[in-house]
Amino acid sequence: MQAESRKHTIALGGIGGDAHSVGLTILRHALSMSDYHVYYLGTQNRLEDFFQIAPLANVVMISSMDGHGRYYLRGFPELIRELKVDRPLWYVGGNLHLGDGLNCENGFLEMGFDRAFVKFIDVRSVLEILKRDLNGVDPKSNGSTLWRQRNGQKHFLPAPVSDELLDPEEMKRTRRDVLEMWKTGHAARSLEDNAEFIARQPSFVEAQSNARSNRLPILIQPRSGVSLVQPQIELFKAFKSAGADVLSYQVDSLTRNNNYAGAEQAIRESRATGVSSLNGFPVVNQGVPALRRIITEVKTPLQTRHSTRDPRLLAEISYAGGVTSFEGGAICYNIPYYRDYPLDESIKAWQYVDRLTGWYHEKFGIVLDREFFGTLTATLIPPCLAIVVNVIQAVLAVKQGVKSVSLGYAEQGNRIQDVAAIRVLGRVADRVLKNLGHKDVQVSTVFHQYMAAFPETQKRSRELIYNSAITAALSGATRVIVKTCVESLRIPTVADNADAINLVRTGVADAAALPLDELKIADECAIIEREVEFILDSVIHCGRGSLARGVAQAFRQGFLDVPFSPSIHNRGEVVTARDEEGAVRFLSTGQLQFDRELKEFHRSRMQDRLRTNGQLLTEKQYYLLVESDVLQIAREQYERWPLYG
């Protein structure tokens, strides 16, 4: 107990709507392994949460990654002046400002922070700075008892959920309440008027169907979002001119957290300054007339992309405004994004979206696409987890009447594994839906270019995007979601996105001349399919035949477990890393219900990796390997992209 009390104490967490938890997870373990006592607050805290724990800490570390650092921290100067007890050191870091943020460090220091990290910084550098700053500083008294009292276990009563079609009368009653959530909702009230408008617009579903029937290589889709309508139109037109086949609204983080009042204030600021104050397009606040104006001028299939906690009003306004594809799902927009969102609640919210989507088909013959964000936390995600999550959400959606599903997967870096993942994803989903009697559902696959930390240099970023486009085309995916060469530096400009679209088109065109090792792909497909079968069976068993009931129970038992998730409803026992060839494998399978043969396969692959690297790590030191793999691309510590294949 005496040794424990002599450790310096760090309070660590994320602030605001930001859900990025990969870096926080690694830093948390690095601090613990470096003999610091860590109070981990997780993500999505209020500023006041950090001040409540500050008396127990030598250093308070606040992370913000969505560009709204000043908004979340605006009350910091006043709170720091009121802090009566022994003042800790205050660090802030991440993507703190929309744009490159290179000149905003002094602003945070003037607010009262002792350190402001406005660019990427590796864990080793943070530890060195921390050691210097704490030299000669007495450790705080152990406050573990107070911390435990503050963070006592919560008990949740699960909401009743099922796979059954939502009752139409209950749906109508709920819809009236949903449309009252914000003043723009009333314009989406008439389904007949909405359907009449949608029927005249370019269709996302038709674009995907035509791509497959005409054997086009792949549809190219950038992402974008700004505060105001006219700049959004100009963005879309520029991307269309650059060669984008379909387009999407990237929704701002205030809307994602249903903070429509905050978004309204940011829109006013954007109009006053001429500079976007939001990191996306505020679909709900701009409303149906604005969306209809945009698609009428752009004349390209549009999708809404987001990570909204309650997506119901966003879906209503999107569809009424001519959007023909809506992204997200009960798992993929919960477990990777929110600290405390019970799965039973998210399933019910997303069943509303799926039932609304099904209504447009049943009443008016309009097929709208539902896409699922299979990238999850995007970092070291084994294909089997992405595929199972996609398939579960697809089944739940189809049971509510959805007739077109798009299933997403994020590139990991081994071309053999990535191609196999897309093939298994489409094949398994199609088979499962047909076995359940749903033979009229269009299944598409979506390839996300590498979603984790990007290289800083233009040369390496361009190499990654070009070769990623080749992998996407070789995989047979329906669509590719485009990244840009400035991912690690700033929010991309129009020119950045146009350049990336052209680079992707070049890679797609060049893919036809490259061979694939079909034997290795077949072997990888076989491994992935076995993993998917075991996990999916365990979820069905948990729900006694019901996927909706099985999902929450499977997460509670660890039968489903997403690496780096910020959710308290995710056990976080699964640990992943790369094998010798850069494929993502399990360092620890946690409670996943694999058989002995599959567990031995992963153990063997990881032991080979450790022997090759000459690293003698105990199981408690595995996060050293994970840290290396997570930061490998950002540090440019690799020979080429893809890492293998």
Steps between C-alpha positions, in 0.01 A plus 500: 500500500789733574655438156163569336469836679838617366393482139419821317133503401369581152136575414441418134196531274330641193264796495180593320337296227833361385511119507862434403632248748787316328768749603351533847501122545867474402599798714311358796694174483831676433452716810409200712801305376720803576399481867245782506169468680229569237143617551346430160183696427450358150345711224218756477553679829396850599768749600357491854576126521872572474483770767321263737787253480777766483563510880607134484743544207850631438419542131168527318512399132210600274463371145284647223517366145203647312628856451266661755751530786434871560125439519533222757762687705351849490433495876855391591648844594225566754509151651879501533484830689246353741706188574582546866704187567856413403498560124598206275668541164254519210574349158277522193560323171355361180339664201407813691399732219328474163778531244864413562502650852867592472454853632252430780740372769545842663125545528470192722804598705343843557184324624712351780623166365860405580544296181308502171574233240345618174667242275548126521743401775603145583464343841873486568527878456204558732663281765830689471328839537295373790810372679671839466192694612454284811863507605499624858119496528361304796247229409142568607352291780329185380137580421392157378212480748353831383551394138314173556214683667478741206503219244276243664354231274172593333219253461283509192155356447499380139231637270280236336625431148420241237564428132131543416359766268416817694131552561372758245284689750787523749725616215255778409478619862877496537543682170292794621733539799814462287394778262452731800861458616608811307313772314607375155329163552154618390616537138555121482150415627337397170631165381303543176668833422840359596454195278388711205821705530731201559364319195631778275852498648810299402491171692788359703355151463479529122857632480625193688286263294621654173861479615472125548297426189730708278805344666647840586813466715362682806299810598713781645361693797665791688370642829444865577307737718501873581261725692316681224294400198670683213853389596367142529358524148832630371682211670269243345532651153879503527508133606261406221725677247802314641333166427303405813217259414292548816520763776424526871433750773749456782300616801654726766578375850245726674219351293641152570441567868153645428620844610291695251514822705881492490493434126268795449743728682788369288302565181452863607872531568578350160274751326657787692861402438478328162694207648339167588474460878391138469687186395211381285163590347219558756228308316233537771548874548517580129183298447300356213483804266879544512564132426254508211674803355836325525405177322305693236814696412750215539295223332709216646397216737546622858555322829505617862806383698523568872530333840190639665388372838130537417478481119122514458443868420815508287365210293157663460645828375762328283245289313254790467784707354581252223771291666469140378753327726529530876799364689531358851375227727424390855847353559730687262375842614494410866787282620779686313364848577326529837614438853160419646226410252316178591466276196133431563433873459706536184333193344156657550615834354646337191198274452303824458738610223477161331120494527483851350724380217274198447187719498620692195524170311173353626291813445664656195729238343812707578808298599737692729843368596612433856876485553679366809830642621696176527824685563410509874792672679700466173816390679628141485151362442499131398272442198283249688380762751415751226316234302294370793395852602401576139299180461312546830404857411401397147267229633342739751448758222354256250253376762364859507449504122834633370572378144855630443792464741859617463761337722820685587853380571813704577827406330757366747806473275551138398360479146425128520303545823322815379388341172389186685306711751293674232428171325390327820298804609284500188477123477399436862248786514333386178487140622360587845228726357396244240491224762261718701275532194606851393592434138413846362756704697782678317830442681792736428845524656691815592880521521628775730852610421727468804317671788761508778785750555640612163860573393600865530696532176325555169709234328399223740136615511473500121659155483247372754196647325607380154576144612193492722291578189661201328404274792145638498459426129654151532267417790190538286339750740211706369632830634820651636496779762784739421759636742727796425873567519459747788317270744769541765531877455163674463142482383529449121431785260314473169834469322615227740187295433515552124862386497409188701212415266733520200760287678240236580375494142856438383546214747169341400595516133842343568358215710394293199862428411592358841468129588373358829613189683165322497625206708602727787175693471303174519690397814432837662133484400472160669647633827274807501185298421570259789550792740179665380304178544615451861428860602164521325386170649592622849293817455197304381542264796508797741168624364345153477442557131446879515784718374356814660497338845827317438709806415497666842550169679787404270680825579442450873657156482781606267381278213506824300789731590633798301866604549555859622131564562417782745175329604449375854272237343796345316729276710819605321675167561581434135850617401618518140829559318664421167667175402825482300318586178300790640170311530294578810487209747395447860760537774218411735164361391344600832164324535441451126357151450768362268603136505847384600620482140419865427656619825815304421512653151508851644742408780738348249486801266573742782782288642660499156477879494656538842786262416573674171513840670713365782252634755472304823180638647289370781123499451473812717738677261302427184387860479857592407448298184153645447633855538765430240242365255251779557764768437694314231335677206495846661871462582564371145682197641416271210652423162196538276122496479334258510713336768468166322348376173 
